[in-house]
Amino acid sequence: MLPEPDAATCAALADDLRAAGFTSEQLRAAWGESADDATGRELRAPALRALGARTDPLAVLGRLLALGVPQPSAAVHTALPSCGVEGLARLGLATVSGDTVHPTALVRPQSFGDATGDGEWWVASDLDEMALGGPLPEDHVLGVGGASLTLATLQMPTAASRVFDLGTGCGIQALRARRFADAVVATDVSERALRFTRLNALLNGLDGIDTRLGSLFEPVLGERFDRVVSNPPFVITPRAEGVPAYDYRDGGRVGDALVEAVVTGVGEVLASGGVAQFLANWESKDGVDGLERVRAWVEASPVPLDAWVVERERLDPLGYAELWIRDGGTVPTSDRFARLVDAWLDDFEARGVTGVGFGSVLLRRAEGSPTLARYERVGTATGPGALGGHIADVLAAHDRIATLDDAELSARVLRTASDVTEARHHMPGAEDPMVIELRQGGGYGRTIGVDPGLAALVGACDGDLAVGVLIDAIAQLMEVDAVDLRADLLPRVRELIATGFLTVVD
């Protein structure tokens, strides 16, 4: 078990890391862009080659803490003058054998940016496949991975009093939430994970993160939160002998039942108007599409919920099995890999599963009847930067128009978002375009086809005239009936507001 971290040793280690320039930017510069990218693919040899025989503190700590390579004790003592090798050992981050320091965990710099600015954390976690040289142990505490970064970009950067981080792992979402929340409650079924969370909070000088042991909503029964964030253990794992169940990704239930439990239960810990954001997998099974199954779970919640569910990717059973078997460190050429694939495929076949969706879920406790029920497939392309601000903006825009009838919407003034561009495609020699597309530079990077009437309206929305006035003018120019044009355009105007192409300015 990882020792309980103490504040003084964490502060000393932070001082040493800061003095060594132990940042993501400096490490990337030290071993080069190509080698840095290779570490993300579990290849550390290029980074080690680039560092060569360097013995400066950045190189020593890069090998020891970022890459998981043992280092000479004398070099580590020099690199950590305040914390020392003894401090690393007290924190459970290393052991000493003779004249060599052996890492027992990783500490990696992680840069971030949001509406409040840019910064960097040091994040400790268990040794990964690259450092272990083989499959992960089942109690592995994951560091900052692709899913962690995805959820971090989705978090709305709006103020909150209390945030609940369900299944905190190493604590990266709790660190992120603490930037805009007064207090965070972080829970996990793994005491080892909670100790990493406490260590990371201390290492980065953060208070206000309360860690609690327990499953799902048990540690917070009777409490209410303005926000819930979660990267839950949503991976669908066969309940078969010989199939590893990793704490960080496996919730211990059959199929997507854990995600169902989160969807149906989260409303009861949300304050009125409170928002939950989490990642999930869901199955298409027995002829029912995965998004429709999620919709049924939302509707089964004992409290009313607004819902915005986005499926970004869908895999067939074999593709899903391969992804997560590789994730656990088993190589495709091994006999074990083949046995695990069979276990996954047998499970999916027995339960009628034909595909698995990957995506994000936003649920909000409605103050009355729900007004938002959006279940969509967006694809994998996104605009640059964090999505959290975009999500917050379009959620607010939805609220502004949700109760408006068409006459009231017609009286509103709209402006085309600054990241929207238009593309027109013509056949050679043709005067009129065959296709008109509106493209979103930020947000989800959507591209939608529009007709000349809607294109004209979007082009005219400059924050000056009400949308009804614009539609009447466009109808006159196009020589069509204004009433018919309103009936055609206003539902699509609502969709453009809901997706961030248009904003309400009055």
SESE-950384 format. One record per residue (C-alpha): x, y, z; residue in one letter; residue number from 0. Coordinates in steps of 0.05 Angstrom, whole numbers. Each point is the difference from the previous one (the first is absolute). Example, Ala and Ser with C-alpha at 12.3 -4.5 7.8 and 13.67 -1.06 7.14 Angstrom:
BEGIN
+--------+--------+--------+-----+-----+
|     px |     py |     pz | res |   n |
+--------+--------+--------+-----+-----+
|    246 |    -90 |    156 |   a |   0 |
|     27 |     69 |    -13 |   s |   1 |
+--------+--------+--------+-----+-----+
REM end
This chain:
BEGIN
+--------+--------+--------+-----+-----+
|     px |     py |     pz | res |   n |
+--------+--------+--------+-----+-----+
|      0 |      0 |      0 |   m |   0 |
|     24 |     70 |    -17 |   l |   1 |
|     19 |     37 |     64 |   p |   2 |
|    -43 |     58 |     24 |   e |   3 |
|     33 |     62 |    -30 |   p |   4 |
|     25 |     55 |     46 |   d |   5 |
|     -5 |     73 |    -18 |   a |   6 |
|     72 |     20 |     17 |   a |   7 |
|     31 |    -54 |    -44 |   t |   8 |
|    -47 |     16 |    -57 |   c |   9 |
|     18 |     74 |      5 |   a |  10 |
|     74 |    -17 |     -1 |   a |  11 |
|     -8 |    -44 |    -61 |   l |  12 |
|    -39 |     55 |    -35 |   a |  13 |
|     55 |     50 |     15 |   d |  14 |
|     52 |    -47 |    -30 |   d |  15 |
|    -42 |    -14 |    -62 |   l |  16 |
|    -10 |     74 |    -11 |   r |  17 |
|     74 |     15 |      8 |   a |  18 |
|     18 |    -55 |    -50 |   a |  19 |
|    -48 |     29 |    -52 |   g |  20 |
|    -39 |    -65 |      1 |   f |  21 |
|    -55 |     23 |    -47 |   t |  22 |
|    -32 |    -31 |    -61 |   s |  23 |
|     29 |     54 |    -44 |   e |  24 |
|     71 |    -10 |     27 |   q |  25 |
|     -3 |    -75 |     -5 |   l |  26 |
|    -26 |      4 |    -72 |   r |  27 |
|     58 |     46 |    -16 |   a |  28 |
|     50 |    -46 |     34 |   a |  29 |
|    -16 |    -63 |    -39 |   w |  30 |
|    -34 |     29 |    -61 |   g |  31 |
|    -69 |      3 |    -30 |   e |  32 |
|      3 |    -68 |    -34 |   s |  33 |
|     25 |    -36 |     62 |   a |  34 |
|    -52 |     35 |     42 |   d |  35 |
|    -55 |    -24 |    -46 |   d |  36 |
|     29 |    -70 |      4 |   a |  37 |
|     -8 |     -2 |     76 |   t |  38 |
|    -75 |      7 |    -12 |   g |  39 |
|      5 |    -66 |    -38 |   r |  40 |
|     37 |    -34 |     57 |   e |  41 |
|     68 |      7 |    -33 |   l |  42 |
|     53 |     30 |     45 |   r |  43 |
|     64 |    -20 |    -37 |   a |  44 |
|      0 |     62 |    -45 |   p |  45 |
|     -5 |     46 |     60 |   a |  46 |
|     56 |    -37 |     37 |   l |  47 |
|     43 |      3 |    -63 |   r |  48 |
|    -10 |     75 |     -5 |   a |  49 |
|     19 |     11 |     73 |   l |  50 |
|     63 |    -41 |    -10 |   g |  51 |
|     49 |      7 |     58 |   a |  52 |
|    -28 |     65 |     27 |   r |  53 |
|      2 |      4 |     76 |   t |  54 |
|    -34 |     67 |     12 |   d |  55 |
|    -61 |     -1 |     46 |   p |  56 |
|    -51 |      4 |    -57 |   l |  57 |
|     30 |    -60 |    -35 |   a |  58 |
|      6 |    -41 |     64 |   v |  59 |
|    -72 |     15 |     21 |   l |  60 |
|    -25 |    -10 |    -70 |   g |  61 |
|     28 |    -71 |     -2 |   r |  62 |
|    -20 |    -17 |     72 |   l |  63 |
|    -69 |     31 |      7 |   l |  64 |
|    -26 |     11 |    -70 |   a |  65 |
|     28 |    -63 |    -34 |   l |  66 |
|      6 |    -47 |     60 |   g |  67 |
|     74 |    -17 |     -8 |   v |  68 |
|     44 |    -13 |     61 |   p |  69 |
|     54 |     53 |     13 |   q |  70 |
|     64 |      5 |     42 |   p |  71 |
|    -14 |     22 |     72 |   s |  72 |
|     52 |     55 |     -3 |   a |  73 |
|    -31 |     31 |    -62 |   a |  74 |
|    -70 |     -2 |     32 |   v |  75 |
|     27 |     32 |     64 |   h |  76 |
|     28 |     56 |    -42 |   t |  77 |
|    -64 |      9 |    -39 |   a |  78 |
|    -43 |      1 |     63 |   l |  79 |
|     39 |     41 |     51 |   p |  80 |
|    -62 |     15 |     43 |   s |  81 |
|    -40 |    -64 |     -5 |   c |  82 |
|     57 |    -49 |     -9 |   g |  83 |
|     -4 |    -74 |    -15 |   v |  84 |
|    -28 |    -10 |     70 |   e |  85 |
|    -58 |     45 |    -15 |   g |  86 |
|    -17 |    -38 |    -64 |   l |  87 |
|      0 |    -64 |     41 |   a |  88 |
|    -45 |     30 |     53 |   r |  89 |
|    -50 |     19 |    -53 |   l |  90 |
|      2 |    -70 |    -30 |   g |  91 |
|     28 |     26 |    -66 |   l |  92 |
|     67 |    -38 |      2 |   a |  93 |
|     42 |    -52 |     36 |   t |  94 |
|     75 |     -3 |      9 |   v |  95 |
|     42 |    -61 |    -14 |   s |  96 |
|     74 |      9 |      9 |   g |  97 |
|     21 |     61 |    -40 |   d |  98 |
|    -62 |      0 |    -43 |   t |  99 |
|    -68 |     34 |      7 |   v | 100 |
|    -57 |    -41 |    -30 |   h | 101 |
|    -65 |     37 |    -16 |   p | 102 |
|    -63 |    -32 |     27 |   t | 103 |
|    -46 |     53 |    -30 |   a | 104 |
|      1 |     53 |    -53 |   l | 105 |
|     -4 |     76 |      8 |   v | 106 |
|    -12 |     36 |    -64 |   r | 107 |
|    -13 |     73 |    -17 |   p | 108 |
|    -67 |     14 |    -32 |   q | 109 |
|    -15 |     66 |    -32 |   s | 110 |
|    -71 |     27 |     -3 |   f | 111 |
|    -38 |     60 |    -23 |   g | 112 |
|    -71 |     27 |      8 |   d | 113 |
|    -39 |     64 |      3 |   a | 114 |
|     37 |     21 |     64 |   t | 115 |
|     70 |     -9 |    -30 |   g | 116 |
|     55 |    -50 |    -12 |   d | 117 |
|     40 |    -40 |     50 |   g | 118 |
|     32 |    -66 |     17 |   e | 119 |
|     -7 |    -55 |     51 |   w | 120 |
|     45 |    -56 |     22 |   w | 121 |
|    -41 |    -64 |      0 |   v | 122 |
|     22 |    -64 |     36 |   a | 123 |
|    -26 |    -68 |    -20 |   s | 124 |
|     21 |    -73 |     -4 |   d | 125 |
|     54 |    -24 |    -47 |   l | 126 |
|    -28 |    -11 |    -70 |   d | 127 |
|     12 |    -55 |    -51 |   e | 128 |
|     61 |     38 |    -27 |   m | 129 |
|     33 |     -2 |     69 |   a | 130 |
|    -25 |    -69 |     20 |   l | 131 |
|     16 |    -33 |    -66 |   g | 132 |
|    -63 |    -42 |      2 |   g | 133 |
|    -74 |     -3 |     19 |   p | 134 |
|    -27 |     45 |     54 |   l | 135 |
|    -20 |    -26 |     69 |   p | 136 |
|    -75 |      1 |     13 |   e | 137 |
|      6 |     53 |     55 |   d | 138 |
|     37 |     47 |    -47 |   h | 139 |
|    -14 |     74 |     10 |   v | 140 |
|      1 |     33 |    -68 |   l | 141 |
|     34 |     66 |    -14 |   g | 142 |
|    -25 |     53 |    -49 |   v | 143 |
|    -24 |    -37 |    -61 |   g | 144 |
|    -42 |     16 |    -61 |   g | 145 |
|    -66 |     -7 |     36 |   a | 146 |
|     24 |     44 |     57 |   s | 147 |
|     20 |     55 |    -48 |   l | 148 |
|    -66 |     -7 |    -38 |   t | 149 |
|    -42 |      9 |     62 |   l | 150 |
|     44 |     57 |     24 |   a | 151 |
|    -14 |     38 |    -65 |   t | 152 |
|    -75 |    -13 |      8 |   l | 153 |
|     -5 |     28 |     71 |   q | 154 |
|    -38 |     66 |     -1 |   m | 155 |
|     45 |     55 |     28 |   p | 156 |
|    -56 |     33 |     38 |   t | 157 |
|     -1 |     14 |     74 |   a | 158 |
|    -28 |    -53 |     47 |   a | 159 |
|     -5 |     -6 |     75 |   s | 160 |
|      8 |    -75 |      8 |   r | 161 |
|     24 |    -51 |    -52 |   v | 162 |
|     -4 |    -76 |      7 |   f | 163 |
|     55 |    -38 |    -37 |   d | 164 |
|    -26 |    -72 |     -5 |   l | 165 |
|     56 |    -51 |    -10 |   g | 166 |
|     57 |     49 |      6 |   t | 167 |
|     58 |    -47 |    -14 |   g | 168 |
|     64 |     41 |      5 |   c | 169 |
|    -42 |     62 |     11 |   g | 170 |
|     10 |     37 |    -65 |   i | 171 |
|    -74 |     19 |     -7 |   q | 172 |
|     -1 |     24 |     72 |   a | 173 |
|     60 |     45 |    -13 |   l | 174 |
|    -35 |     27 |    -61 |   r | 175 |
|    -66 |     11 |     36 |   a | 176 |
|     34 |     36 |     58 |   r | 177 |
|     19 |     56 |    -48 |   r | 178 |
|    -73 |     24 |     -3 |   f | 179 |
|    -30 |    -33 |     62 |   a | 180 |
|      3 |     20 |     73 |   d | 181 |
|      4 |    -73 |     22 |   a | 182 |
|      6 |    -68 |    -32 |   v | 183 |
|    -19 |    -69 |     27 |   v | 184 |
|     40 |    -54 |    -35 |   a | 185 |
|    -19 |    -73 |      9 |   t | 186 |
|     26 |    -68 |    -22 |   d | 187 |
|     -6 |    -73 |     17 |   v | 188 |
|     77 |     -3 |      3 |   s | 189 |
|     35 |     27 |     62 |   e | 190 |
|     64 |     -1 |    -41 |   r | 191 |
|    -32 |     47 |    -50 |   a | 192 |
|    -23 |     47 |     55 |   l | 193 |
|     70 |      4 |     28 |   r | 194 |
|     26 |     19 |    -68 |   f | 195 |
|    -54 |     54 |     -3 |   t | 196 |
|     21 |     27 |     68 |   r | 197 |
|     73 |     -2 |    -21 |   l | 198 |
|    -15 |     38 |    -64 |   n | 199 |
|    -41 |     52 |     36 |   a | 200 |
|     58 |     12 |     49 |   l | 201 |
|     52 |     -1 |    -55 |   l | 202 |
|    -36 |     55 |    -37 |   n | 203 |
|    -17 |     41 |     62 |   g | 204 |
|    -75 |    -10 |     -3 |   l | 205 |
|    -48 |     -4 |     59 |   d | 206 |
|    -75 |     -9 |     -1 |   g | 207 |
|      1 |    -72 |    -29 |   i | 208 |
|    -34 |    -49 |     47 |   d | 209 |
|     14 |    -73 |    -17 |   t | 210 |
|    -49 |    -56 |     19 |   r | 211 |
|      1 |    -75 |    -10 |   l | 212 |
|    -61 |    -34 |    -30 |   g | 213 |
|    -38 |    -20 |    -61 |   s | 214 |
|    -43 |     44 |    -45 |   l | 215 |
|    -45 |     46 |     43 |   f | 216 |
|      8 |    -35 |     67 |   e | 217 |
|     53 |     48 |     28 |   p | 218 |
|    -44 |     61 |    -14 |   v | 219 |
|    -70 |    -25 |     18 |   l | 220 |
|    -45 |     58 |     21 |   g | 221 |
|     47 |     54 |    -29 |   e | 222 |
|    -12 |     45 |    -59 |   r | 223 |
|     51 |     28 |    -50 |   f | 224 |
|      0 |     55 |    -52 |   d | 225 |
|     42 |    -43 |    -45 |   r | 226 |
|     18 |    -73 |     -8 |   v | 227 |
|     59 |    -22 |    -43 |   v | 228 |
|     20 |    -71 |    -12 |   s | 229 |
|     45 |    -44 |    -42 |   n | 230 |
|    -33 |    -63 |     28 |   p | 231 |
|     25 |    -71 |    -11 |   p | 232 |
|    -44 |     -9 |    -61 |   f | 233 |
|     38 |    -52 |    -39 |   v | 234 |
|    -43 |    -60 |    -17 |   i | 235 |
|     37 |    -62 |     25 |   t | 236 |
|    -20 |    -73 |     -6 |   p | 237 |
|    -15 |    -34 |     67 |   r | 238 |
|     43 |    -60 |    -17 |   a | 239 |
|     58 |    -37 |     32 |   e | 240 |
|     67 |     27 |    -20 |   g | 241 |
|    -25 |     68 |    -23 |   v | 242 |
|     34 |     54 |     42 |   p | 243 |
|    -45 |     52 |     34 |   a | 244 |
|     39 |     65 |      7 |   y | 245 |
|    -23 |     46 |     55 |   d | 246 |
|     11 |     62 |    -42 |   y | 247 |
|    -46 |    -21 |    -57 |   r | 248 |
|    -45 |    -58 |     22 |   d | 249 |
|    -60 |     14 |     44 |   g | 250 |
|    -13 |    -73 |     15 |   g | 251 |
|    -69 |     -4 |    -33 |   r | 252 |
|    -25 |    -35 |    -62 |   v | 253 |
|      1 |     38 |    -65 |   g | 254 |
|    -15 |     74 |      7 |   d | 255 |
|    -39 |     -8 |     65 |   a | 256 |
|     48 |     46 |     37 |   l | 257 |
|    -13 |     57 |    -49 |   v | 258 |
|    -75 |    -12 |      7 |   e | 259 |
|      8 |      6 |     76 |   a | 260 |
|     36 |     66 |     -7 |   v | 261 |
|    -52 |     28 |    -48 |   v | 262 |
|    -60 |    -21 |     42 |   t | 263 |
|     31 |     19 |     67 |   g | 264 |
|     38 |     64 |    -11 |   v | 265 |
|    -62 |     45 |      1 |   g | 266 |
|    -11 |    -13 |     74 |   e | 267 |
|     67 |     30 |     19 |   v | 268 |
|     -8 |     61 |    -45 |   l | 269 |
|    -27 |     65 |     27 |   a | 270 |
|    -56 |     32 |    -40 |   s | 271 |
|     33 |     23 |    -65 |   g | 272 |
|     63 |    -40 |     16 |   g | 273 |
|     37 |    -31 |    -57 |   v | 274 |
|     35 |    -68 |     -6 |   a | 275 |
|     52 |    -12 |    -54 |   q | 276 |
|     32 |    -68 |    -12 |   f | 277 |
|     28 |    -47 |    -52 |   l | 278 |
|    -33 |    -67 |    -15 |   a | 279 |
|     -7 |    -61 |    -44 |   n | 280 |
|    -67 |    -28 |    -19 |   w | 281 |
|    -21 |    -62 |    -37 |   e | 282 |
|    -45 |     -8 |    -61 |   s | 283 |
|    -34 |    -66 |     15 |   k | 284 |
|    -61 |    -42 |    -17 |   d | 285 |
|    -15 |     47 |    -58 |   g | 286 |
|     -2 |     63 |     43 |   v | 287 |
|     48 |     57 |    -17 |   d | 288 |
|     47 |     20 |     55 |   g | 289 |
|    -22 |     73 |      2 |   l | 290 |
|    -72 |    -23 |      8 |   e | 291 |
|     19 |    -44 |     58 |   r | 292 |
|     33 |     61 |     33 |   v | 293 |
|    -63 |     40 |    -12 |   r | 294 |
|    -40 |    -54 |     36 |   a | 295 |
|     47 |      4 |     60 |   w | 296 |
|     -8 |     76 |      3 |   v | 297 |
|    -76 |     -7 |     -2 |   e | 298 |
|      4 |    -52 |     56 |   a | 299 |
|     34 |     49 |     47 |   s | 300 |
|    -43 |     15 |     63 |   p | 301 |
|     14 |     74 |    -10 |   v | 302 |
|    -11 |     39 |    -65 |   p | 303 |
|     63 |      9 |    -41 |   l | 304 |
|     19 |     42 |    -59 |   d | 305 |
|     47 |    -42 |    -44 |   a | 306 |
|     53 |     13 |    -53 |   w | 307 |
|     34 |    -65 |    -21 |   v | 308 |
|     53 |     -1 |    -54 |   v | 309 |
|     25 |    -64 |    -32 |   e | 310 |
|     69 |     14 |    -30 |   r | 311 |
|     18 |    -70 |    -24 |   e | 312 |
|    -29 |    -70 |     -7 |   r | 313 |
|     38 |    -65 |     -3 |   l | 314 |
|    -21 |    -70 |    -19 |   d | 315 |
|     11 |    -56 |     52 |   p | 316 |
|     68 |    -21 |    -28 |   l | 317 |
|     26 |     71 |     -4 |   g | 318 |
|    -23 |     14 |     71 |   y | 319 |
|     33 |    -64 |     27 |   a | 320 |
|     66 |     16 |    -34 |   e | 321 |
|      1 |     71 |     27 |   l | 322 |
|     -7 |    -19 |     73 |   w | 323 |
|     43 |    -62 |     -2 |   i | 324 |
|     57 |     43 |    -28 |   r | 325 |
|    -15 |     53 |     52 |   d | 326 |
|     15 |    -51 |     55 |   g | 327 |
|     69 |    -14 |    -30 |   g | 328 |
|    -12 |    -67 |    -34 |   t | 329 |
|     33 |     -2 |    -69 |   v | 330 |
|    -39 |    -26 |    -60 |   p | 331 |
|     52 |    -54 |    -17 |   t | 332 |
|    -10 |    -36 |     66 |   s | 333 |
|    -44 |    -61 |     13 |   d | 334 |
|    -31 |     39 |     58 |   r | 335 |
|    -24 |     53 |    -48 |   f | 336 |
|    -37 |    -51 |    -41 |   a | 337 |
|    -33 |    -31 |     61 |   r | 338 |
|    -22 |     68 |     25 |   l | 339 |
|    -30 |     18 |    -68 |   v | 340 |
|    -40 |    -64 |      2 |   d | 341 |
|    -26 |     17 |     70 |   a | 342 |
|    -23 |     69 |    -24 |   w | 343 |
|    -33 |    -26 |    -63 |   l | 344 |
|    -35 |    -56 |     38 |   d | 345 |
|    -27 |     50 |     50 |   d | 346 |
|    -26 |     48 |    -54 |   f | 347 |
|    -31 |    -56 |    -40 |   e | 348 |
|    -35 |    -29 |     61 |   a | 349 |
|    -31 |     67 |     18 |   r | 350 |
|    -19 |     21 |    -71 |   g | 351 |
|     49 |     58 |     -4 |   v | 352 |
|     15 |     25 |    -70 |   t | 353 |
|     40 |     64 |     15 |   g | 354 |
|     25 |     45 |     55 |   v | 355 |
|     -5 |     76 |     -1 |   g | 356 |
|     52 |     47 |     32 |   f | 357 |
|    -22 |     69 |     21 |   g | 358 |
|    -17 |     52 |     51 |   s | 359 |
|    -62 |     12 |     42 |   v | 360 |
|    -25 |     66 |     28 |   l | 361 |
|    -59 |     -4 |     47 |   l | 362 |
|    -32 |     57 |     37 |   r | 363 |
|    -51 |     -4 |     56 |   r | 364 |
|    -60 |     37 |    -28 |   a | 365 |
|    -37 |     50 |     42 |   e | 366 |
|    -65 |    -21 |    -33 |   g | 367 |
|    -13 |    -42 |    -61 |   s | 368 |
|     63 |    -14 |    -42 |   p | 369 |
|      9 |     45 |    -60 |   t | 370 |
|     63 |    -32 |    -29 |   l | 371 |
|      3 |    -71 |    -30 |   a | 372 |
|     57 |     -2 |    -50 |   r | 373 |
|     30 |    -67 |    -21 |   y | 374 |
|     47 |      7 |    -59 |   e | 375 |
|     60 |    -27 |    -37 |   r | 376 |
|     51 |     53 |    -14 |   v | 377 |
|     61 |    -38 |    -25 |   g | 378 |
|     72 |      6 |     22 |   t | 379 |
|     21 |     68 |    -28 |   a | 380 |
|     -2 |     59 |     48 |   t | 381 |
|     19 |     72 |     -3 |   g | 382 |
|     63 |     24 |     35 |   p | 383 |
|      2 |     12 |     75 |   g | 384 |
|    -43 |    -22 |     58 |   a | 385 |
|    -72 |    -17 |    -11 |   l | 386 |
|    -22 |     19 |     70 |   g | 387 |
|    -12 |     73 |    -15 |   g | 388 |
|    -38 |    -18 |    -64 |   h | 389 |
|    -44 |    -48 |     38 |   i | 390 |
|    -15 |     51 |     54 |   a | 391 |
|    -18 |     52 |    -53 |   d | 392 |
|    -47 |    -43 |    -41 |   v | 393 |
|    -33 |    -26 |     63 |   l | 394 |
|    -14 |     72 |     21 |   a | 395 |
|    -25 |     15 |    -71 |   a | 396 |
|    -47 |    -59 |      3 |   h | 397 |
|    -29 |     27 |     65 |   d | 398 |
|    -12 |     69 |    -31 |   r | 399 |
|    -43 |    -27 |    -56 |   i | 400 |
|    -29 |    -66 |     28 |   a | 401 |
|    -66 |     31 |     21 |   t | 402 |
|     -7 |     50 |    -57 |   l | 403 |
|    -54 |    -12 |    -52 |   d | 404 |
|     14 |     17 |    -73 |   d | 405 |
|    -27 |     71 |      6 |   a | 406 |
|     45 |     13 |     61 |   e | 407 |
|     60 |    -30 |    -35 |   l | 408 |
|    -14 |     43 |    -61 |   s | 409 |
|      7 |     61 |     44 |   a | 410 |
|     70 |    -19 |     24 |   r | 411 |
|     64 |     29 |    -28 |   v | 412 |
|     53 |    -51 |    -20 |   l | 413 |
|     73 |      3 |    -19 |   r | 414 |
|     40 |    -51 |    -40 |   t | 415 |
|     56 |    -30 |     43 |   a | 416 |
|     69 |     27 |    -17 |   s | 417 |
|     27 |    -70 |    -16 |   d | 418 |
|    -52 |    -15 |    -54 |   v | 419 |
|     21 |      0 |    -73 |   t | 420 |
|    -39 |    -16 |    -64 |   e | 421 |
|     22 |    -43 |    -58 |   a | 422 |
|    -36 |     -3 |    -68 |   r | 423 |
|     11 |    -54 |    -51 |   h | 424 |
|    -17 |     12 |    -73 |   h | 425 |
|     -1 |    -45 |    -60 |   m | 426 |
|     48 |     28 |    -53 |   p | 427 |
|    -34 |     58 |    -36 |   g | 428 |
|    -61 |      0 |     46 |   a | 429 |
|    -24 |     66 |     28 |   e | 430 |
|    -36 |    -30 |     61 |   d | 431 |
|     35 |    -45 |     51 |   p | 432 |
|    -16 |    -73 |      3 |   m | 433 |
|     18 |     -4 |     74 |   v | 434 |
|      5 |     53 |     55 |   i | 435 |
|     34 |    -19 |     65 |   e | 436 |
|      7 |     36 |     66 |   l | 437 |
|     63 |    -20 |     38 |   r | 438 |
|     15 |      9 |     74 |   q | 439 |
|     72 |     15 |     17 |   g | 440 |
|     -7 |    -14 |     74 |   g | 441 |
|    -47 |    -41 |     43 |   g | 442 |
|    -13 |    -68 |    -30 |   y | 443 |
|     25 |     23 |    -68 |   g | 444 |
|    -67 |    -14 |    -34 |   r | 445 |
|    -13 |      7 |    -74 |   t | 446 |
|    -73 |      5 |    -23 |   i | 447 |
|    -32 |      8 |    -67 |   g | 448 |
|    -48 |     58 |     -9 |   v | 449 |
|    -44 |     27 |    -55 |   d | 450 |
|      3 |     71 |    -28 |   p | 451 |
|    -54 |     27 |     47 |   g | 452 |
|     35 |    -23 |     63 |   l | 453 |
|     68 |     21 |    -27 |   a | 454 |
|    -27 |     69 |    -12 |   a | 455 |
|    -29 |      4 |     70 |   l | 456 |
|     65 |    -22 |     33 |   v | 457 |
|     38 |     50 |    -42 |   g | 458 |
|    -47 |     56 |     22 |   a | 459 |
|      2 |    -15 |     75 |   c | 460 |
|     47 |     55 |     22 |   d | 461 |
|    -33 |     19 |     66 |   g | 462 |
|    -40 |     57 |    -30 |   d | 463 |
|    -70 |    -21 |    -23 |   l | 464 |
|    -48 |    -51 |     29 |   a | 465 |
|     -1 |    -68 |    -34 |   v | 466 |
|    -73 |      9 |    -22 |   g | 467 |
|     17 |     65 |    -35 |   v | 468 |
|     58 |    -34 |    -36 |   l | 469 |
|    -44 |    -58 |    -22 |   i | 470 |
|    -52 |     48 |    -29 |   d | 471 |
|     54 |     36 |    -39 |   a | 472 |
|     29 |    -65 |    -26 |   i | 473 |
|    -69 |    -24 |    -21 |   a | 474 |
|    -10 |     63 |    -40 |   q | 475 |
|     68 |     -8 |    -35 |   l | 476 |
|    -13 |    -73 |    -15 |   m | 477 |
|    -72 |     15 |    -21 |   e | 478 |
|    -29 |    -53 |     47 |   v | 479 |
|    -55 |      3 |     53 |   d | 480 |
|     27 |     29 |     65 |   a | 481 |
|    -46 |    -43 |     44 |   v | 482 |
|     24 |    -63 |    -35 |   d | 483 |
|     72 |     21 |      6 |   l | 484 |
|     -7 |     13 |     74 |   r | 485 |
|    -30 |    -68 |     11 |   a | 486 |
|     58 |    -31 |    -38 |   d | 487 |
|     57 |     40 |     31 |   l | 488 |
|    -17 |      9 |     73 |   l | 489 |
|      7 |    -74 |     20 |   p | 490 |
|     68 |      0 |    -33 |   r | 491 |
|     18 |     66 |     34 |   v | 492 |
|    -14 |    -35 |     67 |   r | 493 |
|     49 |    -55 |    -21 |   e | 494 |
|     53 |     50 |    -20 |   l | 495 |
|     -6 |     34 |     68 |   i | 496 |
|      2 |    -68 |     35 |   a | 497 |
|     65 |    -18 |    -36 |   t | 498 |
|     35 |     67 |      8 |   g | 499 |
|     -4 |     26 |    -72 |   f | 500 |
|    -45 |     58 |     22 |   l | 501 |
|     -1 |     37 |     66 |   t | 502 |
|    -56 |     40 |     33 |   v | 503 |
|     22 |     71 |     13 |   v | 504 |
|    -60 |     35 |     30 |   d | 505 |
+--------+--------+--------+-----+-----+
REM end
